[in-house]
């Protein structure tokens, strides 16, 4: 189970409540979408994450390509103790450990790194590695992935996922990278457990983000 909330300071994830990995996965995917934040610095990342959280999202990932990303994760963990905060673009064990210590409750990679999965699981954190083929999907599941990030989703279609899941129905898929508000419901209908969405949700400021999130959640509630 998760044991960390901010850098160097052990704490439980939800104001004293501990969650097992499967509970975190269920919570992250419950709304069928989570936000992805990439920005020029930690303050902008915090503001973007708070905008989509205020709009109703429960889960948001801060990409480690953001300068000061771990500072942003730690700050969000302090400001939003009930939010499901993730770290994205996690490429190695050191980054995985640092993200968990900063307060990340799930880890996401653009590619498949077994050491990231092992490190996340060591500390009770689910990991969603990036995959692009059925072979990579099977390997990720064999390595213990809690779900797989279909990346980039813009290179395939919902019908591709539907065909893959016909052969691999055990695949918990999260399309990410190019998913739009218009096609997110199609991905869910094709069998995705959730979609990861970045600028399609977060661009344009808090008010615009809030309107998009509200509209998307209503559409996803009717999908699949």
C-alpha positions in Angstrom: 0.0 0.0 0.0 1.1 3.6 -0.6 3.2 5.0 2.2 4.2 8.4 0.9 2.7 11.8 0.3 5.4 14.4 0.0 9.1 14.4 -0.5 10.8 12.6 2.4 7.7 12.6 4.5 5.9 9.3 5.0 2.1 9.6 5.1 -1.0 7.8 4.0 -2.7 8.8 0.7 -6.2 9.9 1.6 -6.1 11.7 5.0 -5.2 8.5 6.9 -6.9 6.0 4.5 -4.6 3.5 2.8 -5.5 2.0 -0.5 -4.3 -1.2 -2.2 -3.1 -1.1 -5.8 -6.3 -2.5 -7.2 -8.4 0.1 -5.3 -6.3 2.9 -6.8 -6.7 1.5 -10.3 -10.4 1.3 -9.8 -10.5 4.9 -8.5 -8.4 6.3 -11.3 -10.5 4.6 -14.0 -13.9 5.1 -12.4 -14.6 8.3 -14.3 -13.2 6.8 -17.5 -10.8 9.7 -17.9 -7.9 11.3 -16.1 -6.1 14.5 -16.9 -2.5 14.9 -18.0 -0.6 18.1 -17.2 2.5 19.3 -19.0 3.6 22.8 -18.5 6.5 25.2 -18.3 7.0 24.9 -14.6 5.6 23.6 -11.3 3.3 26.6 -10.5 1.7 26.3 -13.9 1.3 22.6 -13.4 -0.4 23.0 -10.1 -2.8 25.6 -11.6 -3.6 23.4 -14.5 -4.2 20.4 -12.3 -6.4 22.3 -9.9 -8.5 23.6 -12.8 -9.5 20.1 -13.9 -9.9 18.9 -10.3 -12.1 21.8 -9.6 -14.1 20.9 -12.7 -14.8 17.4 -11.3 -12.0 15.1 -12.3 -10.7 13.0 -9.5 -7.4 11.9 -11.1 -4.6 13.9 -12.8 -1.1 13.0 -13.9 1.8 15.5 -13.9 4.3 14.6 -16.6 7.9 14.5 -15.5 8.9 16.4 -18.6 7.5 19.4 -16.7 10.4 21.3 -15.1 10.0 20.9 -11.3 7.4 18.2 -11.8 8.0 16.5 -8.5 7.7 19.9 -6.7 4.3 20.2 -8.4 3.2 16.7 -7.3 4.3 17.3 -3.7 2.5 20.7 -3.7 -0.7 19.1 -5.1 -0.5 16.3 -2.6 -0.5 19.0 0.1 -3.3 21.1 -1.4 -5.4 18.2 -2.6 -5.0 15.3 -0.2 -8.1 13.5 -1.6 -7.1 13.8 -5.3 -5.6 10.9 -7.2 -2.3 12.3 -8.3 -0.1 10.5 -10.8 3.3 11.0 -12.4 3.8 10.5 -16.1 6.8 9.9 -18.4 8.4 7.7 -15.7 11.3 6.0 -17.4 13.4 4.4 -14.7 13.4 3.1 -11.1 14.9 6.3 -9.7 12.2 8.4 -11.2 9.6 6.0 -10.0 10.8 6.1 -6.4 11.1 9.9 -6.4 7.6 10.2 -7.8 6.1 8.0 -5.1 8.0 9.9 -2.4 6.6 13.1 -3.8 3.1 11.9 -3.5 2.2 10.1 -6.8 -0.4 7.4 -6.4 0.0 6.0 -9.8 2.8 5.9 -12.4 2.6 6.2 -16.2 5.2 5.6 -18.8 5.3 6.2 -22.6 7.0 2.8 -23.0 7.6 -0.5 -21.2 10.2 -0.5 -18.4 9.9 -3.5 -16.1 12.0 -1.8 -13.4 9.4 1.0 -13.2 6.6 -1.6 -12.6 8.7 -3.4 -10.0 9.5 -0.2 -8.2 5.9 1.1 -8.2 4.7 -2.3 -6.9 7.3 -2.3 -4.2 5.6 0.7 -2.7 2.1 -0.3 -3.5 1.6 2.0 -6.5 0.0 0.9 -9.8 1.9 1.3 -13.0 0.5 1.9 -16.5 3.3 1.3 -19.1 3.1 2.5 -22.7 2.5 -0.1 -25.4 1.7 0.0 -29.1 1.3 -3.6 -30.3 -0.3 -6.8 -29.1 3.1 -8.2 -28.4 3.9 -5.3 -26.1 0.5 -5.6 -24.4 1.2 -9.3 -23.6 4.7 -8.5 -22.3 3.4 -5.7 -20.1 0.8 -7.9 -18.6 3.4 -10.6 -18.0 5.5 -8.0 -16.2 2.6 -7.2 -13.9 1.2 -4.0 -15.4 -1.9 -2.8 -13.7 -3.2 -1.4 -17.0 -1.6 -0.5 -20.3 -1.3 2.9 -21.9 -2.1 2.7 -25.6 0.4 5.2 -26.9 0.2 7.2 -29.1 -3.6 6.6 -29.5 -3.5 8.9 -32.5 -1.7 6.2 -34.4 -4.5 3.7 -34.1 -8.3 3.8 -33.8 -11.0 2.6 -31.4 -11.7 -0.2 -33.9 -8.1 -1.3 -33.6 -8.6 -1.6 -29.8 -11.8 -3.5 -30.3 -10.0 -6.0 -32.6 -7.1 -6.4 -30.1 -9.4 -7.0 -27.2 -11.2 -9.6 -29.2 -8.0 -11.6 -29.0 -6.8 -10.2 -25.7 -10.0 -9.5 -23.7 -8.0 -9.3 -20.4 -6.4 -6.1 -21.5 -7.2 -3.0 -19.3 -6.4 -0.4 -21.9 -6.0 3.4 -21.4 -5.6 5.2 -24.8 -3.5 8.3 -24.4 -1.9 10.7 -26.8 -4.3 12.4 -29.2 -7.5 11.4 -27.6 -10.1 14.1 -28.1 -13.4 15.0 -26.4 -15.2 13.8 -29.6 -13.6 10.4 -29.8 -13.1 9.6 -26.1 -16.6 8.0 -25.9 -15.7 5.8 -28.9 -12.6 4.5 -27.1 -14.7 3.6 -24.1 -17.2 1.9 -26.3 -14.4 -0.1 -27.8 -13.4 -1.5 -24.4 -11.0 1.1 -22.9 -11.2 1.3 -19.2 -10.3 5.0 -19.3 -8.6 7.7 -21.5 -5.7 9.9 -20.6 -6.2 13.4 -21.9 -3.9 16.4 -21.8 -4.3 19.7 -23.7 -7.7 18.6 -25.0 -8.9 19.2 -21.5 -6.5 21.6 -19.9 -5.9 24.2 -22.7 -7.4 27.7 -22.5 -7.5 28.4 -18.8 -9.6 27.2 -15.8 -13.0 28.2 -17.1 -12.6 26.5 -20.5 -11.1 23.4 -18.9 -14.0 23.3 -16.5 -16.6 23.4 -19.3 -14.8 20.7 -21.3 -14.5 18.4 -18.3 -18.1 18.8 -17.4 -19.2 18.0 -20.9 -16.9 15.1 -21.3 -17.9 13.5 -18.0 -21.5 13.6 -19.1 -20.7 12.0 -22.4 -18.6 9.3 -20.9 -21.3 8.4 -18.5 -23.4 7.4 -21.4 -20.6 5.5 -23.4 -20.0 1.8 -23.5 
